[in-house]
Amino acid sequence: MTVQNNAASDILMLQYGVVAGHEAATEGFDAAISAYHTAGGSGCAFQHEDTAEQKELLCVAIDALNGTIIDGETHEEMTKDEAKAYVRGQS
């Protein structure tokens, strides 16, 4: 799933503690989210569980993000700290 983004900022949607959708508008986030996907990050949040390495790569991507993080379940915005805690708290 790709989230539509009309501004020059990154968007990340998390659901079940993994990436449910994203749009990279900055090089830093694009490189970080690519590393996450290269490590095996899935496009199917419901059926995927990240390894500890993937969770840490996703947290690196969250730190590199220059934009909005959305909780895919509530559709509320999340802070970077909330998002990293959410990612690390999923098992």
A tleap script that builds the chain and sets N, CA, C and O, in Angstrom:
source leaprc.protein.ff14SB
mol = sequence {
  NMET THR VAL GLN ASN ASN ALA ALA SER ASP
  ILE LEU MET LEU GLN TYR GLY VAL VAL ALA
  GLY HIE GLU ALA ALA THR GLU GLY PHE ASP
  ALA ALA ILE SER ALA TYR HIE THR ALA GLY
  GLY SER GLY CYS ALA PHE GLN HIE GLU ASP
  THR ALA GLU GLN LYS GLU LEU LEU CYS VAL
  ALA ILE ASP ALA LEU ASN GLY THR ILE ILE
  ASP GLY GLU THR HIE GLU GLU MET THR LYS
  ASP GLU ALA LYS ALA TYR VAL ARG GLY GLN
  CSER
}
set mol.1.N position { 0.845 -1.180 0.000 }
set mol.1.CA position { 0.000 0.000 0.000 }
set mol.1.C position { 0.884 1.234 0.000 }
set mol.1.O position { 1.812 1.322 0.803 }
set mol.2.N position { 0.624 2.168 -0.861 }
set mol.2.CA position { 1.334 3.433 -0.888 }
set mol.2.C position { 0.371 4.529 -0.477 }
set mol.2.O position { -0.755 4.610 -0.967 }
set mol.3.N position { 0.836 5.367 0.432 }
set mol.3.CA position { 0.031 6.480 0.917 }
set mol.3.C position { 0.278 7.672 0.015 }
set mol.3.O position { 1.430 7.985 -0.287 }
set mol.4.N position { -0.773 8.343 -0.421 }
set mol.4.CA position { -0.630 9.509 -1.294 }
set mol.4.C position { -0.018 10.680 -0.524 }
set mol.4.O position { -0.409 10.965 0.608 }
set mol.5.N position { 0.936 11.344 -1.150 }
set mol.5.CA position { 1.630 12.457 -0.531 }
set mol.5.C position { 1.813 13.549 -1.571 }
set mol.5.O position { 2.543 13.366 -2.545 }
set mol.6.N position { 1.163 14.671 -1.371 }
set mol.6.CA position { 1.254 15.765 -2.327 }
set mol.6.C position { 2.279 16.818 -1.925 }
set mol.6.O position { 2.602 17.696 -2.725 }
set mol.7.N position { 2.797 16.747 -0.699 }
set mol.7.CA position { 3.789 17.698 -0.222 }
set mol.7.C position { 5.167 17.041 -0.265 }
set mol.7.O position { 5.285 15.829 -0.446 }
set mol.8.N position { 6.197 17.853 -0.098 }
set mol.8.CA position { 7.560 17.342 -0.110 }
set mol.8.C position { 7.951 16.880 1.292 }
set mol.8.O position { 8.906 17.388 1.878 }
set mol.9.N position { 7.215 15.928 1.813 }
set mol.9.CA position { 7.567 15.351 3.113 }
set mol.9.C position { 7.280 13.858 3.075 }
set mol.9.O position { 6.478 13.378 2.274 }
set mol.10.N position { 7.955 13.140 3.963 }
set mol.10.CA position { 7.797 11.694 4.015 }
set mol.10.C position { 6.516 11.329 4.766 }
set mol.10.O position { 6.045 12.074 5.625 }
set mol.11.N position { 5.973 10.175 4.421 }
set mol.11.CA position { 4.815 9.634 5.133 }
set mol.11.C position { 5.101 8.166 5.423 }
set mol.11.O position { 5.570 7.426 4.559 }
set mol.12.N position { 4.811 7.764 6.646 }
set mol.12.CA position { 4.965 6.375 7.047 }
set mol.12.C position { 3.699 5.950 7.775 }
set mol.12.O position { 3.255 6.626 8.703 }
set mol.13.N position { 3.117 4.830 7.355 }
set mol.13.CA position { 1.967 4.271 8.052 }
set mol.13.C position { 2.388 2.941 8.660 }
set mol.13.O position { 2.906 2.062 7.971 }
set mol.14.N position { 2.157 2.810 9.960 }
set mol.14.CA position { 2.477 1.587 10.680 }
set mol.14.C position { 1.198 0.888 11.093 }
set mol.14.O position { 0.236 1.531 11.512 }
set mol.15.N position { 1.191 -0.427 10.973 }
set mol.15.CA position { 0.052 -1.216 11.433 }
set mol.15.C position { 0.584 -2.559 11.884 }
set mol.15.O position { 1.409 -3.162 11.196 }
set mol.16.N position { 0.130 -3.033 13.017 }
set mol.16.CA position { 0.624 -4.281 13.616 }
set mol.16.C position { 2.128 -4.215 13.859 }
set mol.16.O position { 2.797 -5.248 13.874 }
set mol.17.N position { 2.666 -3.016 14.048 }
set mol.17.CA position { 4.078 -2.843 14.346 }
set mol.17.C position { 5.005 -2.906 13.158 }
set mol.17.O position { 6.223 -2.867 13.334 }
set mol.18.N position { 4.468 -3.003 11.941 }
set mol.18.CA position { 5.292 -3.043 10.735 }
set mol.18.C position { 4.786 -1.994 9.744 }
set mol.18.O position { 3.768 -1.344 9.980 }
set mol.19.N position { 5.500 -1.839 8.647 }
set mol.19.CA position { 5.134 -0.849 7.635 }
set mol.19.C position { 3.882 -1.303 6.886 }
set mol.19.O position { 3.845 -2.393 6.315 }
set mol.20.N position { 2.864 -0.454 6.899 }
set mol.20.CA position { 1.642 -0.716 6.141 }
set mol.20.C position { 1.620 0.112 4.861 }
set mol.20.O position { 0.884 -0.206 3.927 }
set mol.21.N position { 2.415 1.161 4.816 }
set mol.21.CA position { 2.511 2.009 3.633 }
set mol.21.C position { 3.508 3.118 3.884 }
set mol.21.O position { 3.767 3.485 5.030 }
set mol.22.N position { 4.061 3.646 2.824 }
set mol.22.CA position { 4.990 4.764 2.965 }
set mol.22.C position { 5.158 5.479 1.637 }
set mol.22.O position { 4.891 4.933 0.567 }
set mol.23.N position { 5.607 6.712 1.744 }
set mol.23.CA position { 6.037 7.469 0.575 }
set mol.23.C position { 7.240 8.288 0.994 }
set mol.23.O position { 7.160 9.123 1.895 }
set mol.24.N position { 8.341 8.042 0.338 }
set mol.24.CA position { 9.589 8.723 0.661 }
set mol.24.C position { 9.771 9.936 -0.240 }
set mol.24.O position { 9.764 9.821 -1.466 }
set mol.25.N position { 9.932 11.085 0.376 }
set mol.25.CA position { 10.161 12.314 -0.375 }
set mol.25.C position { 11.563 12.862 -0.128 }
set mol.25.O position { 12.003 13.775 -0.828 }
set mol.26.N position { 12.266 12.314 0.860 }
set mol.26.CA position { 13.619 12.768 1.167 }
set mol.26.C position { 14.588 11.596 1.024 }
set mol.26.O position { 14.216 10.443 1.245 }
set mol.27.N position { 15.824 11.897 0.655 }
set mol.27.CA position { 16.821 10.855 0.408 }
set mol.27.C position { 17.126 10.044 1.661 }
set mol.27.O position { 17.288 8.826 1.582 }
set mol.28.N position { 17.206 10.699 2.810 }
set mol.28.CA position { 17.531 9.986 4.041 }
set mol.28.C position { 16.504 8.923 4.382 }
set mol.28.O position { 16.863 7.791 4.707 }
set mol.29.N position { 15.236 9.276 4.309 }
set mol.29.CA position { 14.175 8.310 4.608 }
set mol.29.C position { 14.121 7.243 3.522 }
set mol.29.O position { 13.928 6.066 3.826 }
set mol.30.N position { 14.285 7.630 2.274 }
set mol.30.CA position { 14.246 6.672 1.172 }
set mol.30.C position { 15.332 5.610 1.354 }
set mol.30.O position { 15.064 4.421 1.184 }
set mol.31.N position { 16.535 6.019 1.692 }
set mol.31.CA position { 17.640 5.074 1.892 }
set mol.31.C position { 17.367 4.168 3.085 }
set mol.31.O position { 17.627 2.967 3.026 }
set mol.32.N position { 16.846 4.737 4.166 }
set mol.32.CA position { 16.596 3.961 5.380 }
set mol.32.C position { 15.457 2.960 5.184 }
set mol.32.O position { 15.558 1.816 5.625 }
set mol.33.N position { 14.388 3.377 4.532 }
set mol.33.CA position { 13.260 2.463 4.323 }
set mol.33.C position { 13.641 1.389 3.299 }
set mol.33.O position { 13.142 0.266 3.370 }
set mol.34.N position { 14.516 1.720 2.353 }
set mol.34.CA position { 15.011 0.722 1.399 }
set mol.34.C position { 15.829 -0.343 2.118 }
set mol.34.O position { 15.720 -1.526 1.794 }
set mol.35.N position { 16.650 0.061 3.093 }
set mol.35.CA position { 17.436 -0.901 3.875 }
set mol.35.C position { 16.507 -1.832 4.646 }
set mol.35.O position { 16.772 -3.030 4.751 }
set mol.36.N position { 15.426 -1.290 5.184 }
set mol.36.CA position { 14.430 -2.100 5.887 }
set mol.36.C position { 13.827 -3.143 4.941 }
set mol.36.O position { 13.735 -4.320 5.290 }
set mol.37.N position { 13.422 -2.715 3.760 }
set mol.37.CA position { 12.816 -3.638 2.798 }
set mol.37.C position { 13.832 -4.671 2.304 }
set mol.37.O position { 13.479 -5.834 2.105 }
set mol.38.N position { 15.080 -4.264 2.106 }
set mol.38.CA position { 16.129 -5.186 1.678 }
set mol.38.C position { 16.346 -6.286 2.713 }
set mol.38.O position { 16.658 -7.424 2.363 }
set mol.39.N position { 16.180 -5.940 3.990 }
set mol.39.CA position { 16.355 -6.913 5.077 }
set mol.39.C position { 15.151 -7.847 5.205 }
set mol.39.O position { 15.141 -8.740 6.052 }
set mol.40.N position { 14.142 -7.638 4.363 }
set mol.40.CA position { 12.995 -8.543 4.368 }
set mol.40.C position { 11.709 -7.919 4.848 }
set mol.40.O position { 10.728 -8.633 5.058 }
set mol.41.N position { 11.677 -6.609 5.031 }
set mol.41.CA position { 10.438 -5.936 5.422 }
set mol.41.C position { 9.346 -6.211 4.412 }
set mol.41.O position { 9.574 -6.139 3.205 }
set mol.42.N position { 8.173 -6.522 4.900 }
set mol.42.CA position { 7.072 -6.953 4.039 }
set mol.42.C position { 6.151 -5.806 3.683 }
set mol.42.O position { 6.096 -4.794 4.383 }
set mol.43.N position { 5.426 -5.974 2.586 }
set mol.43.CA position { 4.392 -5.025 2.212 }
set mol.43.C position { 3.041 -5.427 2.754 }
set mol.43.O position { 2.057 -4.715 2.552 }
set mol.44.N position { 2.973 -6.559 3.443 }
set mol.44.CA position { 1.712 -7.064 3.983 }
set mol.44.C position { 1.787 -7.053 5.505 }
set mol.44.O position { 2.266 -8.008 6.116 }
set mol.45.N position { 1.317 -5.984 6.107 }
set mol.45.CA position { 1.450 -5.806 7.549 }
set mol.45.C position { 0.753 -6.893 8.348 }
set mol.45.O position { 1.267 -7.315 9.384 }
set mol.46.N position { -0.391 -7.350 7.898 }
set mol.46.CA position { -1.180 -8.308 8.669 }
set mol.46.C position { -0.474 -9.654 8.815 }
set mol.46.O position { -0.579 -10.297 9.860 }
set mol.47.N position { 0.236 -10.080 7.788 }
set mol.47.CA position { 0.843 -11.405 7.795 }
set mol.47.C position { 2.344 -11.388 8.039 }
set mol.47.O position { 2.998 -12.413 7.848 }
set mol.48.N position { 2.903 -10.277 8.448 }
set mol.48.CA position { 4.347 -10.162 8.583 }
set mol.48.C position { 4.740 -9.823 10.009 }
set mol.48.O position { 4.079 -9.027 10.676 }
set mol.49.N position { 5.823 -10.435 10.468 }
set mol.49.CA position { 6.408 -10.081 11.753 }
set mol.49.C position { 7.881 -9.805 11.527 }
set mol.49.O position { 8.606 -10.666 11.028 }
set mol.50.N position { 8.328 -8.619 11.886 }
set mol.50.CA position { 9.716 -8.237 11.679 }
set mol.50.C position { 10.639 -8.940 12.659 }
set mol.50.O position { 10.255 -9.240 13.789 }
set mol.51.N position { 11.872 -9.201 12.208 }
set mol.51.CA position { 12.922 -9.703 13.083 }
set mol.51.C position { 13.437 -8.525 13.913 }
set mol.51.O position { 13.077 -7.377 13.653 }
set mol.52.N position { 14.274 -8.808 14.903 }
set mol.52.CA position { 14.866 -7.740 15.715 }
set mol.52.C position { 15.679 -6.787 14.836 }
set mol.52.O position { 15.646 -5.574 15.040 }
set mol.53.N position { 16.409 -7.336 13.858 }
set mol.53.CA position { 17.191 -6.499 12.941 }
set mol.53.C position { 16.269 -5.582 12.128 }
set mol.53.O position { 16.555 -4.395 11.972 }
set mol.54.N position { 15.176 -6.129 11.616 }
set mol.54.CA position { 14.242 -5.327 10.825 }
set mol.54.C position { 13.603 -4.236 11.684 }
set mol.54.O position { 13.404 -3.116 11.213 }
set mol.55.N position { 13.285 -4.549 12.922 }
set mol.55.CA position { 12.707 -3.543 13.821 }
set mol.55.C position { 13.678 -2.388 14.025 }
set mol.55.O position { 13.279 -1.224 14.012 }
set mol.56.N position { 14.949 -2.713 14.212 }
set mol.56.CA position { 15.937 -1.650 14.401 }
set mol.56.C position { 16.141 -0.841 13.127 }
set mol.56.O position { 16.311 0.377 13.195 }
set mol.57.N position { 16.128 -1.497 11.962 }
set mol.57.CA position { 16.218 -0.761 10.696 }
set mol.57.C position { 15.008 0.142 10.501 }
set mol.57.O position { 15.135 1.250 9.980 }
set mol.58.N position { 13.848 -0.322 10.914 }
set mol.58.CA position { 12.650 0.511 10.823 }
set mol.58.C position { 12.760 1.707 11.759 }
set mol.58.O position { 12.313 2.802 11.417 }
set mol.59.N position { 13.347 1.513 12.930 }
set mol.59.CA position { 13.547 2.641 13.849 }
set mol.59.C position { 14.535 3.649 13.272 }
set mol.59.O position { 14.381 4.852 13.483 }
set mol.60.N position { 15.542 3.177 12.549 }
set mol.60.CA position { 16.472 4.083 11.849 }
set mol.60.C position { 15.702 4.885 10.805 }
set mol.60.O position { 15.910 6.089 10.660 }
set mol.61.N position { 14.808 4.206 10.074 }
set mol.61.CA position { 13.986 4.899 9.069 }
set mol.61.C position { 13.085 5.933 9.739 }
set mol.61.O position { 12.902 7.030 9.211 }
set mol.62.N position { 12.524 5.595 10.893 }
set mol.62.CA position { 11.673 6.536 11.625 }
set mol.62.C position { 12.480 7.765 12.022 }
set mol.62.O position { 11.999 8.890 11.891 }
set mol.63.N position { 13.706 7.559 12.507 }
set mol.63.CA position { 14.558 8.692 12.870 }
set mol.63.C position { 14.897 9.556 11.664 }
set mol.63.O position { 15.028 10.773 11.795 }
set mol.64.N position { 15.042 8.940 10.478 }
set mol.64.CA position { 15.397 9.682 9.263 }
set mol.64.C position { 14.200 10.384 8.633 }
set mol.64.O position { 14.369 11.272 7.798 }
set mol.65.N position { 13.003 9.992 9.025 }
set mol.65.CA position { 11.774 10.516 8.428 }
set mol.65.C position { 11.625 12.012 8.684 }
set mol.65.O position { 11.855 12.497 9.792 }
set mol.66.N position { 11.239 12.722 7.644 }
set mol.66.CA position { 10.948 14.152 7.749 }
set mol.66.C position { 9.508 14.342 7.288 }
set mol.66.O position { 9.247 14.764 6.161 }
set mol.67.N position { 8.583 14.022 8.186 }
set mol.67.CA position { 7.184 14.115 7.798 }
set mol.67.C position { 6.272 13.513 8.837 }
set mol.67.O position { 6.450 13.735 10.035 }
set mol.68.N position { 5.293 12.748 8.383 }
set mol.68.CA position { 4.201 12.272 9.218 }
set mol.68.C position { 4.250 10.769 9.395 }
set mol.68.O position { 4.522 10.020 8.457 }
set mol.69.N position { 3.979 10.342 10.629 }
set mol.69.CA position { 3.839 8.918 10.935 }
set mol.69.C position { 2.393 8.701 11.354 }
set mol.69.O position { 1.876 9.416 12.212 }
set mol.70.N position { 1.745 7.718 10.751 }
set mol.70.CA position { 0.326 7.460 10.997 }
set mol.70.C position { 0.150 6.053 11.546 }
set mol.70.O position { 0.729 5.099 11.027 }
set mol.71.N position { -0.650 5.927 12.597 }
set mol.71.CA position { -1.040 4.627 13.125 }
set mol.71.C position { -2.138 4.097 12.208 }
set mol.71.O position { -3.217 4.685 12.126 }
set mol.72.N position { -1.873 3.004 11.527 }
set mol.72.CA position { -2.811 2.458 10.553 }
set mol.72.C position { -4.097 1.930 11.161 }
set mol.72.O position { -5.093 1.759 10.458 }
set mol.73.N position { -4.084 1.671 12.457 }
set mol.73.CA position { -5.287 1.173 13.115 }
set mol.73.C position { -6.212 2.307 13.538 }
set mol.73.O position { -7.430 2.216 13.380 }
set mol.74.N position { -5.624 3.387 14.080 }
set mol.74.CA position { -6.438 4.499 14.582 }
set mol.74.C position { -6.474 5.680 13.620 }
set mol.74.O position { -7.326 6.560 13.743 }
set mol.75.N position { -5.556 5.699 12.670 }
set mol.75.CA position { -5.389 6.806 11.716 }
set mol.75.C position { -4.995 8.103 12.408 }
set mol.75.O position { -5.204 9.191 11.872 }
set mol.76.N position { -4.426 7.981 13.594 }
set mol.76.CA position { -3.913 9.137 14.335 }
set mol.76.C position { -2.420 9.289 14.046 }
set mol.76.O position { -1.726 8.313 13.761 }
set mol.77.N position { -1.940 10.536 14.125 }
set mol.77.CA position { -0.511 10.772 13.960 }
set mol.77.C position { 0.229 10.286 15.202 }
set mol.77.O position { -0.302 10.305 16.312 }
set mol.78.N position { 1.466 9.850 14.987 }
set mol.78.CA position { 2.323 9.380 16.063 }
set mol.78.C position { 3.610 10.202 16.058 }
set mol.78.O position { 4.055 10.661 15.006 }
set mol.79.N position { 4.203 10.383 17.232 }
set mol.79.CA position { 5.531 10.988 17.300 }
set mol.79.C position { 6.554 9.914 16.943 }
set mol.79.O position { 6.229 8.728 16.901 }
set mol.80.N position { 7.779 10.331 16.689 }
set mol.80.CA position { 8.830 9.360 16.397 }
set mol.80.C position { 9.041 8.418 17.581 }
set mol.80.O position { 9.206 7.212 17.397 }
set mol.81.N position { 9.035 8.968 18.795 }
set mol.81.CA position { 9.226 8.124 19.978 }
set mol.81.C position { 8.082 7.132 20.145 }
set mol.81.O position { 8.314 5.973 20.487 }
set mol.82.N position { 6.861 7.571 19.910 }
set mol.82.CA position { 5.712 6.661 19.984 }
set mol.82.C position { 5.819 5.558 18.934 }
set mol.82.O position { 5.538 4.392 19.210 }
set mol.83.N position { 6.227 5.944 17.731 }
set mol.83.CA position { 6.339 4.971 16.640 }
set mol.83.C position { 7.414 3.933 16.939 }
set mol.83.O position { 7.203 2.742 16.711 }
set mol.84.N position { 8.562 4.372 17.445 }
set mol.84.CA position { 9.632 3.425 17.752 }
set mol.84.C position { 9.220 2.491 18.895 }
set mol.84.O position { 9.524 1.299 18.853 }
set mol.85.N position { 8.550 3.004 19.889 }
set mol.85.CA position { 8.066 2.158 20.974 }
set mol.85.C position { 7.046 1.137 20.450 }
set mol.85.O position { 7.043 -0.020 20.871 }
set mol.86.N position { 6.200 1.569 19.546 }
set mol.86.CA position { 5.191 0.687 18.935 }
set mol.86.C position { 5.874 -0.424 18.132 }
set mol.86.O position { 5.504 -1.592 18.250 }
set mol.87.N position { 6.862 -0.064 17.325 }
set mol.87.CA position { 7.584 -1.045 16.512 }
set mol.87.C position { 8.306 -2.044 17.407 }
set mol.87.O position { 8.237 -3.252 17.178 }
set mol.88.N position { 8.987 -1.550 18.409 }
set mol.88.CA position { 9.763 -2.432 19.290 }
set mol.88.C position { 8.880 -3.267 20.204 }
set mol.88.O position { 9.307 -4.318 20.683 }
set mol.89.N position { 7.649 -2.812 20.454 }
set mol.89.CA position { 6.760 -3.513 21.359 }
set mol.89.C position { 5.983 -4.624 20.729 }
set mol.89.O position { 5.351 -5.407 21.438 }
set mol.90.N position { 6.004 -4.725 19.415 }
set mol.90.CA position { 5.278 -5.799 18.747 }
set mol.90.C position { 6.090 -7.073 18.776 }
set mol.90.O position { 7.306 -7.043 18.590 }
set mol.91.N position { 5.425 -8.193 19.007 }
set mol.91.CA position { 6.158 -9.466 19.032 }
set mol.91.C position { 5.495 -10.485 18.143 }
set mol.91.O position { 5.970 -11.616 18.038 }
savepdb mol mol.pdb
quit
